[in-house]
Amino acid sequence: MTTITPHAITLRLVIHGRVQGVFFRDSMRREAHRLAVAGWVRNRSDGSAEAAVHGEPTAVDAIVRWARRGPTLAQVERVDIEPHDGAYTGFEIID
């Protein structure tokens, strides 16, 4: 379980590029656990991936930096970022 303080922030990310079929979601879940970031990640029908990330600002910044490069086989073109409502515990892959 991820412990989040009152200073936590939540962002929505839409990751564009070659991000499906390259273990992006599972790699992001593992990175989120390592960074103590909560939220979720899923594939979108347009070929992009979408995530909500929630945690300490430094940890959220780190997961955003990770999302801009992704796992080894990914080819991230851009990441759209916006504030998002919600507080999460744990990090999951959703369909």
LUMRO-786167 format. One record per residue: residue number from 1; residue in three letters; x, y, z of N, C-alpha, C in turn. Coordinates in steps of 0.2 Angstrom, whole numbers, plus 5000, padded with zeros to 4 digits. Atoms other than C-alpha are relative to their C-alpha. Layout:
! LUMRO-786167
<doke><resi>NUM</resi><resn>Ala</resn><n_x>X</n_x><n_y>Y</n_y><n_z>Z</n_z><ca_x>X</ca_x><ca_y>Y</ca_y><ca_z>Z</ca_z><c_x>X</c_x><c_y>Y</c_y><c_z>Z</c_z></doke>
...
! end
This chain:
! LUMRO-786167
<doke><resi>1</resi><resn>Met</resn><n_x>5004</n_x><n_y>4994</n_y><n_z>5000</n_z><ca_x>5000</ca_x><ca_y>5000</ca_y><ca_z>5000</ca_z><c_x>5004</c_x><c_y>5006</c_y><c_z>5000</c_z></doke>
<doke><resi>2</resi><resn>Thr</resn><n_x>4997</n_x><n_y>4994</n_y><n_z>5001</n_z><ca_x>5006</ca_x><ca_y>5017</ca_y><ca_z>4995</ca_z><c_x>4998</c_x><c_y>5005</c_y><c_z>5006</c_z></doke>
<doke><resi>3</resi><resn>Thr</resn><n_x>5002</n_x><n_y>4995</n_y><n_z>4995</n_z><ca_x>5007</ca_x><ca_y>5030</ca_y><ca_z>5009</ca_z><c_x>5001</c_x><c_y>5007</c_y><c_z>4997</c_z></doke>
<doke><resi>4</resi><resn>Ile</resn><n_x>5000</n_x><n_y>4993</n_y><n_z>5003</n_z><ca_x>5002</ca_x><ca_y>5048</ca_y><ca_z>5003</ca_z><c_x>4999</c_x><c_y>5005</c_y><c_z>5005</c_z></doke>
<doke><resi>5</resi><resn>Thr</resn><n_x>5001</n_x><n_y>4994</n_y><n_z>4996</n_z><ca_x>5004</ca_x><ca_y>5064</ca_y><ca_z>5012</ca_z><c_x>4995</c_x><c_y>5005</c_y><c_z>4997</c_z></doke>
<doke><resi>6</resi><resn>Pro</resn><n_x>5005</n_x><n_y>4995</n_y><n_z>5002</n_z><ca_x>4992</ca_x><ca_y>5079</ca_y><ca_z>5011</ca_z><c_x>5003</c_x><c_y>5004</c_y><c_z>4994</c_z></doke>
<doke><resi>7</resi><resn>His</resn><n_x>4997</n_x><n_y>4996</n_y><n_z>5006</n_z><ca_x>5005</ca_x><ca_y>5087</ca_y><ca_z>4998</ca_z><c_x>5000</c_x><c_y>4996</c_y><c_z>4994</c_z></doke>
<doke><resi>8</resi><resn>Ala</resn><n_x>5001</n_x><n_y>5004</n_y><n_z>5007</n_z><ca_x>5001</ca_x><ca_y>5073</ca_y><ca_z>4985</ca_z><c_x>4997</c_x><c_y>5004</c_y><c_z>4995</c_z></doke>
<doke><resi>9</resi><resn>Ile</resn><n_x>5003</n_x><n_y>4997</n_y><n_z>5006</n_z><ca_x>4997</ca_x><ca_y>5078</ca_y><ca_z>4968</ca_z><c_x>4997</c_x><c_y>4994</c_y><c_z>4995</c_z></doke>
<doke><resi>10</resi><resn>Thr</resn><n_x>5003</n_x><n_y>5005</n_y><n_z>5005</n_z><ca_x>4987</ca_x><ca_y>5069</ca_y><ca_z>4954</ca_z><c_x>5000</c_x><c_y>5003</c_y><c_z>4993</c_z></doke>
<doke><resi>11</resi><resn>Leu</resn><n_x>5000</n_x><n_y>4998</n_y><n_z>5007</n_z><ca_x>4990</ca_x><ca_y>5070</ca_y><ca_z>4936</ca_z><c_x>4997</c_x><c_y>4995</c_y><c_z>4995</c_z></doke>
<doke><resi>12</resi><resn>Arg</resn><n_x>5002</n_x><n_y>5005</n_y><n_z>5005</n_z><ca_x>4983</ca_x><ca_y>5062</ca_y><ca_z>4920</ca_z><c_x>5005</c_x><c_y>5001</c_y><c_z>4995</c_z></doke>
<doke><resi>13</resi><resn>Leu</resn><n_x>4995</n_x><n_y>5000</n_y><n_z>5005</n_z><ca_x>4995</ca_x><ca_y>5057</ca_y><ca_z>4907</ca_z><c_x>4997</c_x><c_y>4996</c_y><c_z>4994</c_z></doke>
<doke><resi>14</resi><resn>Val</resn><n_x>5002</n_x><n_y>5004</n_y><n_z>5006</n_z><ca_x>4991</ca_x><ca_y>5052</ca_y><ca_z>4889</ca_z><c_x>5007</c_x><c_y>4999</c_y><c_z>4996</c_z></doke>
<doke><resi>15</resi><resn>Ile</resn><n_x>4993</n_x><n_y>5001</n_y><n_z>5003</n_z><ca_x>5007</ca_x><ca_y>5044</ca_y><ca_z>4881</ca_z><c_x>4999</c_x><c_y>4997</c_y><c_z>4993</c_z></doke>
<doke><resi>16</resi><resn>His</resn><n_x>5001</n_x><n_y>5001</n_y><n_z>5008</n_z><ca_x>5008</ca_x><ca_y>5044</ca_y><ca_z>4862</ca_z><c_x>5006</c_x><c_y>4997</c_y><c_z>4998</c_z></doke>
<doke><resi>17</resi><resn>Gly</resn><n_x>4995</n_x><n_y>5003</n_y><n_z>5003</n_z><ca_x>5019</ca_x><ca_y>5034</ca_y><ca_z>4851</ca_z><c_x>4999</c_x><c_y>4992</c_y><c_z>5000</c_z></doke>
<doke><resi>18</resi><resn>Arg</resn><n_x>5001</n_x><n_y>5007</n_y><n_z>5000</n_z><ca_x>5023</ca_x><ca_y>5015</ca_y><ca_z>4851</ca_z><c_x>5001</c_x><c_y>4998</c_y><c_z>5007</c_z></doke>
<doke><resi>19</resi><resn>Val</resn><n_x>5001</n_x><n_y>5001</n_y><n_z>4993</n_z><ca_x>5017</ca_x><ca_y>5011</ca_y><ca_z>4868</ca_z><c_x>4996</c_x><c_y>4994</c_y><c_z>5002</c_z></doke>
<doke><resi>20</resi><resn>Gln</resn><n_x>5004</n_x><n_y>5006</n_y><n_z>4999</n_z><ca_x>5006</ca_x><ca_y>4996</ca_y><ca_z>4866</ca_z><c_x>5004</c_x><c_y>4994</c_y><c_z>4997</c_z></doke>
<doke><resi>21</resi><resn>Gly</resn><n_x>4997</n_x><n_y>5006</n_y><n_z>5002</n_z><ca_x>5013</ca_x><ca_y>4978</ca_y><ca_z>4864</ca_z><c_x>5008</c_x><c_y>5001</c_y><c_z>5002</c_z></doke>
<doke><resi>22</resi><resn>Val</resn><n_x>4993</n_x><n_y>4999</n_y><n_z>4998</n_z><ca_x>5030</ca_x><ca_y>4984</ca_y><ca_z>4872</ca_z><c_x>5001</c_x><c_y>4999</c_y><c_z>5008</c_z></doke>
<doke><resi>23</resi><resn>Phe</resn><n_x>5000</n_x><n_y>5001</n_y><n_z>4993</n_z><ca_x>5026</ca_x><ca_y>4980</ca_y><ca_z>4890</ca_z><c_x>5000</c_x><c_y>5007</c_y><c_z>5004</c_z></doke>
<doke><resi>24</resi><resn>Phe</resn><n_x>5000</n_x><n_y>4993</n_y><n_z>4997</n_z><ca_x>5023</ca_x><ca_y>4999</ca_y><ca_z>4894</ca_z><c_x>4996</c_x><c_y>4999</c_y><c_z>5006</c_z></doke>
<doke><resi>25</resi><resn>Arg</resn><n_x>5004</n_x><n_y>4999</n_y><n_z>4994</n_z><ca_x>5009</ca_x><ca_y>4996</ca_y><ca_z>4906</ca_z><c_x>5003</c_x><c_y>4996</c_y><c_z>5006</c_z></doke>
<doke><resi>26</resi><resn>Asp</resn><n_x>4996</n_x><n_y>5004</n_y><n_z>4994</n_z><ca_x>5018</ca_x><ca_y>4982</ca_y><ca_z>4917</ca_z><c_x>5006</c_x><c_y>5004</c_y><c_z>5002</c_z></doke>
<doke><resi>27</resi><resn>Ser</resn><n_x>4994</n_x><n_y>4996</n_y><n_z>4998</n_z><ca_x>5034</ca_x><ca_y>4992</ca_y><ca_z>4916</ca_z><c_x>4998</c_x><c_y>5006</c_y><c_z>5004</c_z></doke>
<doke><resi>28</resi><resn>Met</resn><n_x>5002</n_x><n_y>4994</n_y><n_z>4996</n_z><ca_x>5025</ca_x><ca_y>5008</ca_y><ca_z>4922</ca_z><c_x>4997</c_x><c_y>4998</c_y><c_z>5007</c_z></doke>
<doke><resi>29</resi><resn>Arg</resn><n_x>5003</n_x><n_y>5002</n_y><n_z>4994</n_z><ca_x>5016</ca_x><ca_y>4998</ca_y><ca_z>4936</ca_z><c_x>5006</c_x><c_y>4998</c_y><c_z>5005</c_z></doke>
<doke><resi>30</resi><resn>Arg</resn><n_x>4994</n_x><n_y>5002</n_y><n_z>4996</n_z><ca_x>5033</ca_x><ca_y>4991</ca_y><ca_z>4942</ca_z><c_x>5004</c_x><c_y>5007</c_y><c_z>5002</c_z></doke>
<doke><resi>31</resi><resn>Glu</resn><n_x>4997</n_x><n_y>4994</n_y><n_z>4999</n_z><ca_x>5041</ca_x><ca_y>5009</ca_y><ca_z>4941</ca_z><c_x>4996</c_x><c_y>5004</c_y><c_z>5005</c_z></doke>
<doke><resi>32</resi><resn>Ala</resn><n_x>5004</n_x><n_y>4997</n_y><n_z>4995</n_z><ca_x>5026</ca_x><ca_y>5016</ca_y><ca_z>4951</ca_z><c_x>5001</c_x><c_y>4997</c_y><c_z>5007</c_z></doke>
<doke><resi>33</resi><resn>His</resn><n_x>4999</n_x><n_y>5004</n_y><n_z>4994</n_z><ca_x>5028</ca_x><ca_y>5003</ca_y><ca_z>4964</ca_z><c_x>5007</c_x><c_y>5003</c_y><c_z>5003</c_z></doke>
<doke><resi>34</resi><resn>Arg</resn><n_x>4993</n_x><n_y>4998</n_y><n_z>4998</n_z><ca_x>5047</ca_x><ca_y>5008</ca_y><ca_z>4965</ca_z><c_x>5000</c_x><c_y>5007</c_y><c_z>5003</c_z></doke>
<doke><resi>35</resi><resn>Leu</resn><n_x>5000</n_x><n_y>4993</n_y><n_z>4998</n_z><ca_x>5043</ca_x><ca_y>5026</ca_y><ca_z>4967</ca_z><c_x>4995</c_x><c_y>5002</c_y><c_z>5005</c_z></doke>
<doke><resi>36</resi><resn>Ala</resn><n_x>5006</n_x><n_y>4999</n_y><n_z>4995</n_z><ca_x>5028</ca_x><ca_y>5024</ca_y><ca_z>4979</ca_z><c_x>4995</c_x><c_y>5005</c_y><c_z>4997</c_z></doke>
<doke><resi>37</resi><resn>Val</resn><n_x>5006</n_x><n_y>4996</n_y><n_z>5003</n_z><ca_x>5016</ca_x><ca_y>5032</ca_y><ca_z>4966</ca_z><c_x>4994</c_x><c_y>4995</c_y><c_z>4999</c_z></doke>
<doke><resi>38</resi><resn>Ala</resn><n_x>5006</n_x><n_y>5004</n_y><n_z>5000</n_z><ca_x>4998</ca_x><ca_y>5026</ca_y><ca_z>4966</ca_z><c_x>4997</c_x><c_y>5003</c_y><c_z>4993</c_z></doke>
<doke><resi>39</resi><resn>Gly</resn><n_x>5004</n_x><n_y>4999</n_y><n_z>5005</n_z><ca_x>4986</ca_x><ca_y>5026</ca_y><ca_z>4952</ca_z><c_x>4998</c_x><c_y>4994</c_y><c_z>4995</c_z></doke>
<doke><resi>40</resi><resn>Trp</resn><n_x>5002</n_x><n_y>5006</n_y><n_z>5005</n_z><ca_x>4982</ca_x><ca_y>5016</ca_y><ca_z>4936</ca_z><c_x>5003</c_x><c_y>5002</c_y><c_z>4993</c_z></doke>
<doke><resi>41</resi><resn>Val</resn><n_x>4998</n_x><n_y>4999</n_y><n_z>5007</n_z><ca_x>4987</ca_x><ca_y>5014</ca_y><ca_z>4918</ca_z><c_x>4996</c_x><c_y>4995</c_y><c_z>4995</c_z></doke>
<doke><resi>42</resi><resn>Arg</resn><n_x>5003</n_x><n_y>5004</n_y><n_z>5004</n_z><ca_x>4978</ca_x><ca_y>5007</ca_y><ca_z>4903</ca_z><c_x>5001</c_x><c_y>5002</c_y><c_z>4993</c_z></doke>
<doke><resi>43</resi><resn>Asn</resn><n_x>5000</n_x><n_y>4998</n_y><n_z>5007</n_z><ca_x>4978</ca_x><ca_y>5006</ca_y><ca_z>4884</ca_z><c_x>4994</c_x><c_y>5003</c_y><c_z>4998</c_z></doke>
<doke><resi>44</resi><resn>Arg</resn><n_x>5006</n_x><n_y>4997</n_y><n_z>5004</n_z><ca_x>4967</ca_x><ca_y>5017</ca_y><ca_z>4873</ca_z><c_x>4999</c_x><c_y>4997</c_y><c_z>4993</c_z></doke>
<doke><resi>45</resi><resn>Ser</resn><n_x>5001</n_x><n_y>5003</n_y><n_z>5007</n_z><ca_x>4959</ca_x><ca_y>5012</ca_y><ca_z>4857</ca_z><c_x>5003</c_x><c_y>5003</c_y><c_z>4995</c_z></doke>
<doke><resi>46</resi><resn>Asp</resn><n_x>4996</n_x><n_y>4997</n_y><n_z>5006</n_z><ca_x>4969</ca_x><ca_y>5025</ca_y><ca_z>4847</ca_z><c_x>5007</c_x><c_y>4998</c_y><c_z>5000</c_z></doke>
<doke><resi>47</resi><resn>Gly</resn><n_x>4993</n_x><n_y>5002</n_y><n_z>5000</n_z><ca_x>4985</ca_x><ca_y>5016</ca_y><ca_z>4851</ca_z><c_x>5004</c_x><c_y>5003</c_y><c_z>5006</c_z></doke>
<doke><resi>48</resi><resn>Ser</resn><n_x>4997</n_x><n_y>4996</n_y><n_z>4995</n_z><ca_x>4990</ca_x><ca_y>5028</ca_y><ca_z>4865</ca_z><c_x>4999</c_x><c_y>4996</c_y><c_z>5007</c_z></doke>
<doke><resi>49</resi><resn>Ala</resn><n_x>5002</n_x><n_y>5002</n_y><n_z>4993</n_z><ca_x>4991</ca_x><ca_y>5024</ca_y><ca_z>4884</ca_z><c_x>4998</c_x><c_y>5006</c_y><c_z>5004</c_z></doke>
<doke><resi>50</resi><resn>Glu</resn><n_x>5002</n_x><n_y>4995</n_y><n_z>4995</n_z><ca_x>4983</ca_x><ca_y>5033</ca_y><ca_z>4898</ca_z><c_x>5001</c_x><c_y>4998</c_y><c_z>5007</c_z></doke>
<doke><resi>51</resi><resn>Ala</resn><n_x>4998</n_x><n_y>5002</n_y><n_z>4993</n_z><ca_x>4988</ca_x><ca_y>5034</ca_y><ca_z>4916</ca_z><c_x>4998</c_x><c_y>5006</c_y><c_z>5005</c_z></doke>
<doke><resi>52</resi><resn>Ala</resn><n_x>5001</n_x><n_y>4995</n_y><n_z>4995</n_z><ca_x>4983</ca_x><ca_y>5043</ca_y><ca_z>4932</ca_z><c_x>5005</c_x><c_y>4998</c_y><c_z>5005</c_z></doke>
<doke><resi>53</resi><resn>Val</resn><n_x>4995</n_x><n_y>5002</n_y><n_z>4995</n_z><ca_x>4997</ca_x><ca_y>5045</ca_y><ca_z>4944</ca_z><c_x>4999</c_x><c_y>5005</c_y><c_z>5006</c_z></doke>
<doke><resi>54</resi><resn>His</resn><n_x>5001</n_x><n_y>4996</n_y><n_z>4994</n_z><ca_x>4996</ca_x><ca_y>5051</ca_y><ca_z>4962</ca_z><c_x>5005</c_x><c_y>4999</c_y><c_z>5005</c_z></doke>
<doke><resi>55</resi><resn>Gly</resn><n_x>4995</n_x><n_y>5001</n_y><n_z>4995</n_z><ca_x>5009</ca_x><ca_y>5054</ca_y><ca_z>4975</ca_z><c_x>5004</c_x><c_y>5007</c_y><c_z>5002</c_z></doke>
<doke><resi>56</resi><resn>Glu</resn><n_x>4996</n_x><n_y>4994</n_y><n_z>4998</n_z><ca_x>5022</ca_x><ca_y>5066</ca_y><ca_z>4982</ca_z><c_x>5003</c_x><c_y>5003</c_y><c_z>4993</c_z></doke>
<doke><resi>57</resi><resn>Pro</resn><n_x>4998</n_x><n_y>4997</n_y><n_z>5006</n_z><ca_x>5027</ca_x><ca_y>5079</ca_y><ca_z>4969</ca_z><c_x>5007</c_x><c_y>4998</c_y><c_z>4997</c_z></doke>
<doke><resi>58</resi><resn>Thr</resn><n_x>4994</n_x><n_y>5002</n_y><n_z>5003</n_z><ca_x>5045</ca_x><ca_y>5073</ca_y><ca_z>4967</ca_z><c_x>4999</c_x><c_y>4993</c_y><c_z>4997</c_z></doke>
<doke><resi>59</resi><resn>Ala</resn><n_x>5001</n_x><n_y>5007</n_y><n_z>5003</n_z><ca_x>5039</ca_x><ca_y>5055</ca_y><ca_z>4964</ca_z><c_x>4996</c_x><c_y>5000</c_y><c_z>4994</c_z></doke>
<doke><resi>60</resi><resn>Val</resn><n_x>5004</n_x><n_y>4999</n_y><n_z>5006</n_z><ca_x>5026</ca_x><ca_y>5060</ca_y><ca_z>4952</ca_z><c_x>5004</c_x><c_y>5003</c_y><c_z>4994</c_z></doke>
<doke><resi>61</resi><resn>Asp</resn><n_x>4995</n_x><n_y>4997</n_y><n_z>5005</n_z><ca_x>5039</ca_x><ca_y>5071</ca_y><ca_z>4943</ca_z><c_x>5004</c_x><c_y>4994</c_y><c_z>4997</c_z></doke>
<doke><resi>62</resi><resn>Ala</resn><n_x>4995</n_x><n_y>5006</n_y><n_z>5002</n_z><ca_x>5050</ca_x><ca_y>5055</ca_y><ca_z>4942</ca_z><c_x>4996</c_x><c_y>4995</c_y><c_z>4995</c_z></doke>
<doke><resi>63</resi><resn>Ile</resn><n_x>5004</n_x><n_y>5005</n_y><n_z>5004</n_z><ca_x>5036</ca_x><ca_y>5044</ca_y><ca_z>4935</ca_z><c_x>4998</c_x><c_y>5003</c_y><c_z>4993</c_z></doke>
<doke><resi>64</resi><resn>Val</resn><n_x>5001</n_x><n_y>4996</n_y><n_z>5006</n_z><ca_x>5032</ca_x><ca_y>5058</ca_y><ca_z>4922</ca_z><c_x>5006</c_x><c_y>4999</c_y><c_z>4995</c_z></doke>
<doke><resi>65</resi><resn>Arg</resn><n_x>4994</n_x><n_y>5000</n_y><n_z>5003</n_z><ca_x>5050</ca_x><ca_y>5058</ca_y><ca_z>4917</ca_z><c_x>5001</c_x><c_y>4993</c_y><c_z>4997</c_z></doke>
<doke><resi>66</resi><resn>Trp</resn><n_x>4999</n_x><n_y>5007</n_y><n_z>5003</n_z><ca_x>5050</ca_x><ca_y>5039</ca_y><ca_z>4915</ca_z><c_x>4995</c_x><c_y>4999</c_y><c_z>4995</c_z></doke>
<doke><resi>67</resi><resn>Ala</resn><n_x>5005</n_x><n_y>5000</n_y><n_z>5005</n_z><ca_x>5034</ca_x><ca_y>5040</ca_y><ca_z>4905</ca_z><c_x>5002</c_x><c_y>5003</c_y><c_z>4993</c_z></doke>
<doke><resi>68</resi><resn>Arg</resn><n_x>4997</n_x><n_y>4997</n_y><n_z>5006</n_z><ca_x>5043</ca_x><ca_y>5051</ca_y><ca_z>4893</ca_z><c_x>5005</c_x><c_y>4996</c_y><c_z>4996</c_z></doke>
<doke><resi>69</resi><resn>Arg</resn><n_x>4995</n_x><n_y>5005</n_y><n_z>5004</n_z><ca_x>5055</ca_x><ca_y>5037</ca_y><ca_z>4888</ca_z><c_x>4997</c_x><c_y>4993</c_y><c_z>5000</c_z></doke>
<doke><resi>70</resi><resn>Gly</resn><n_x>5003</n_x><n_y>5007</n_y><n_z>4999</n_z><ca_x>5045</ca_x><ca_y>5021</ca_y><ca_z>4894</ca_z><c_x>5005</c_x><c_y>4995</c_y><c_z>5000</c_z></doke>
<doke><resi>71</resi><resn>Pro</resn><n_x>4995</n_x><n_y>5005</n_y><n_z>5000</n_z><ca_x>5053</ca_x><ca_y>5004</ca_y><ca_z>4893</ca_z><c_x>5004</c_x><c_y>4999</c_y><c_z>4994</c_z></doke>
<doke><resi>72</resi><resn>Thr</resn><n_x>4995</n_x><n_y>5001</n_y><n_z>5006</n_z><ca_x>5066</ca_x><ca_y>4998</ca_y><ca_z>4881</ca_z><c_x>4997</c_x><c_y>5000</c_y><c_z>4993</c_z></doke>
<doke><resi>73</resi><resn>Leu</resn><n_x>5003</n_x><n_y>5000</n_y><n_z>5006</n_z><ca_x>5055</ca_x><ca_y>4994</ca_y><ca_z>4867</ca_z><c_x>4995</c_x><c_y>5005</c_y><c_z>4998</c_z></doke>
<doke><resi>74</resi><resn>Ala</resn><n_x>5005</n_x><n_y>4994</n_y><n_z>5001</n_z><ca_x>5043</ca_x><ca_y>5009</ca_y><ca_z>4868</ca_z><c_x>5004</c_x><c_y>5005</c_y><c_z>4996</c_z></doke>
<doke><resi>75</resi><resn>Gln</resn><n_x>4998</n_x><n_y>4994</n_y><n_z>5004</n_z><ca_x>5045</ca_x><ca_y>5024</ca_y><ca_z>4856</ca_z><c_x>4995</c_x><c_y>5005</c_y><c_z>5002</c_z></doke>
<doke><resi>76</resi><resn>Val</resn><n_x>5004</n_x><n_y>4995</n_y><n_z>4997</n_z><ca_x>5037</ca_x><ca_y>5038</ca_y><ca_z>4866</ca_z><c_x>5001</c_x><c_y>5006</c_y><c_z>4995</c_z></doke>
<doke><resi>77</resi><resn>Glu</resn><n_x>4999</n_x><n_y>4994</n_y><n_z>5004</n_z><ca_x>5033</ca_x><ca_y>5053</ca_y><ca_z>4854</ca_z><c_x>4998</c_x><c_y>5006</c_y><c_z>5005</c_z></doke>
<doke><resi>78</resi><resn>Arg</resn><n_x>5001</n_x><n_y>4995</n_y><n_z>4996</n_z><ca_x>5025</ca_x><ca_y>5064</ca_y><ca_z>4867</ca_z><c_x>4995</c_x><c_y>4998</c_y><c_z>5006</c_z></doke>
<doke><resi>79</resi><resn>Val</resn><n_x>5004</n_x><n_y>5002</n_y><n_z>4994</n_z><ca_x>5016</ca_x><ca_y>5064</ca_y><ca_z>4884</ca_z><c_x>4996</c_x><c_y>5007</c_y><c_z>5001</c_z></doke>
<doke><resi>80</resi><resn>Asp</resn><n_x>5004</n_x><n_y>4995</n_y><n_z>4998</n_z><ca_x>5001</ca_x><ca_y>5075</ca_y><ca_z>4887</ca_z><c_x>4998</c_x><c_y>5000</c_y><c_z>5007</c_z></doke>
<doke><resi>81</resi><resn>Ile</resn><n_x>5001</n_x><n_y>5000</n_y><n_z>4993</n_z><ca_x>4999</ca_x><ca_y>5080</ca_y><ca_z>4905</ca_z><c_x>4995</c_x><c_y>5006</c_y><c_z>5002</c_z></doke>
<doke><resi>82</resi><resn>Glu</resn><n_x>5005</n_x><n_y>4996</n_y><n_z>4998</n_z><ca_x>4985</ca_x><ca_y>5088</ca_y><ca_z>4914</ca_z><c_x>4998</c_x><c_y>4999</c_y><c_z>5008</c_z></doke>
<doke><resi>83</resi><resn>Pro</resn><n_x>5002</n_x><n_y>5001</n_y><n_z>4993</n_z><ca_x>4979</ca_x><ca_y>5090</ca_y><ca_z>4933</ca_z><c_x>4994</c_x><c_y>4995</c_y><c_z>4999</c_z></doke>
<doke><resi>84</resi><resn>His</resn><n_x>5006</n_x><n_y>5005</n_y><n_z>4999</n_z><ca_x>4967</ca_x><ca_y>5076</ca_y><ca_z>4938</ca_z><c_x>4998</c_x><c_y>4999</c_y><c_z>5007</c_z></doke>
<doke><resi>85</resi><resn>Asp</resn><n_x>5003</n_x><n_y>5001</n_y><n_z>4994</n_z><ca_x>4955</ca_x><ca_y>5073</ca_y><ca_z>4952</ca_z><c_x>5001</c_x><c_y>4993</c_y><c_z>5002</c_z></doke>
<doke><resi>86</resi><resn>Gly</resn><n_x>4999</n_x><n_y>5007</n_y><n_z>4997</n_z><ca_x>4957</ca_x><ca_y>5058</ca_y><ca_z>4963</ca_z><c_x>5006</c_x><c_y>4998</c_y><c_z>5004</c_z></doke>
<doke><resi>87</resi><resn>Ala</resn><n_x>4995</n_x><n_y>5002</n_y><n_z>4996</n_z><ca_x>4967</ca_x><ca_y>5050</ca_y><ca_z>4976</ca_z><c_x>5000</c_x><c_y>4992</c_y><c_z>5000</c_z></doke>
<doke><resi>88</resi><resn>Tyr</resn><n_x>4999</n_x><n_y>5007</n_y><n_z>5001</n_z><ca_x>4973</ca_x><ca_y>5032</ca_y><ca_z>4974</ca_z><c_x>5005</c_x><c_y>4997</c_y><c_z>5005</c_z></doke>
<doke><resi>89</resi><resn>Thr</resn><n_x>4996</n_x><n_y>5004</n_y><n_z>4996</n_z><ca_x>4981</ca_x><ca_y>5018</ca_y><ca_z>4984</ca_z><c_x>5002</c_x><c_y>4995</c_y><c_z>4996</c_z></doke>
<doke><resi>90</resi><resn>Gly</resn><n_x>4997</n_x><n_y>5005</n_y><n_z>5004</n_z><ca_x>4992</ca_x><ca_y>5006</ca_y><ca_z>4975</ca_z><c_x>5000</c_x><c_y>5002</c_y><c_z>4993</c_z></doke>
<doke><resi>91</resi><resn>Phe</resn><n_x>5000</n_x><n_y>4998</n_y><n_z>5007</n_z><ca_x>4994</ca_x><ca_y>5006</ca_y><ca_z>4956</ca_z><c_x>4998</c_x><c_y>4993</c_y><c_z>4996</c_z></doke>
<doke><resi>92</resi><resn>Glu</resn><n_x>5003</n_x><n_y>5005</n_y><n_z>5004</n_z><ca_x>4985</ca_x><ca_y>4995</ca_y><ca_z>4944</ca_z><c_x>5000</c_x><c_y>5001</c_y><c_z>4993</c_z></doke>
<doke><resi>93</resi><resn>Ile</resn><n_x>5002</n_x><n_y>5000</n_y><n_z>5007</n_z><ca_x>4983</ca_x><ca_y>4990</ca_y><ca_z>4926</ca_z><c_x>4993</c_x><c_y>4999</c_y><c_z>4999</c_z></doke>
<doke><resi>94</resi><resn>Ile</resn><n_x>5007</n_x><n_y>5001</n_y><n_z>5001</n_z><ca_x>4965</ca_x><ca_y>4992</ca_y><ca_z>4920</ca_z><c_x>4999</c_x><c_y>5000</c_y><c_z>4993</c_z></doke>
<doke><resi>95</resi><resn>Asp</resn><n_x>5002</n_x><n_y>5001</n_y><n_z>5007</n_z><ca_x>4956</ca_x><ca_y>4988</ca_y><ca_z>4904</ca_z><c_x>4996</c_x><c_y>5005</c_y><c_z>4998</c_z></doke>
! end
